[in-house]
Amino acid sequence: MTAPAPDFLSGDSGDVTDPWRRAKRAAGEAAFAAIDLAAGTRRRAGRLAAAAPARDVLVAGVYRPDSLLGEALPALRSERHRVTFALGSTAGVDPALAAHTVAGGLGGGKFENLNRVMADTPRADWTLIVDDDVRLPRRFLDRIIGVCEALGLDLAQPAQTLLSHSAWKVTRRRPASLARETRFVEIGPVTLFSRRVAERLLPFPELRYGWGLDLHWAALAAQSGWRLGVVDALPVRHSARTVASGYPRDEAVREAAGFLADRPYLSGARAGDVLAVHRRVGR
């Protein structure tokens, strides 16, 4: 008999490379975009961005030679917040990112590398971790902070477009929604930590792949009263690389099993729970 899948897996590969699946997702994405335009969700996010107090923000990430991070940089700048960048490279320094790159030649896993990049950075009001293979909407940083401030979210992520390689269904965008309160926020491709959550969760455990870490965060959130959410108004596209395309999946599963063996975690079956849907803030 085949052994049952571990209960910390999503049960969904999230791969959208199949042409028929991509065609269906593209049609759905166009429909959702039209609904959001009519509902004004992005305009609401813009108004919340304008009302948010000025904050100290740390943006950290690690990029590879085929990175999209240079293209994402304008969306990570701010019109009102004090932003510090701490980027690292697994190879040479990208000239477009040189002013913000603090380490090159990084050879560890994602979270090992992020710990090195952030080792000498001061704690900020918000810490944004961004992967290097994601496309962000315009004025992304200001808007997501505005939404999180208004809703009192402590740990959040943007929803992913339907054309993204997303392994967790709860992270895929929902139409006419500003944001959803959830039990779960994924370890990537973009994750936003409030100061009080960062004080508990950073630096990261020395994990190479990090599978299961977000389910452990979910358990800690339930214990600590943190509010988690997925921001639908600012969906990002994560389609340059499929999930686990750059490393052995079996090794990631084994690492997760060992990490979670003596730690509390939310099961994968509960990760899709939605506690509330916010279509607007206030009137």
Secondary structure, DSSP 4 states (H G I P E B T S, - for coil): -PPPPPTTS-S------SHHHHHHHHHHHHHHHHHHHHHTHHHHHHHHHHHSPP-EEEEEEEE-TT--HHHHHHHH--SSSEEEEEEEESSSPPGGGGGGEEE-S--S-HHHHHHHHTTTPPP-SEEEEE-SS-B--TTHHHHHHHHHHHHT-SEEEEEE-TTS--S-GGGB--TT-SEEEES---SSSEEEEEHHHHHHH-SPPS-SS-TTHHHHHHHHHHHHT--EEEEEEEEEB--SS-TTTTS-HHHHHHHHHHHHTTS----GGGTT-EEEEES-S--
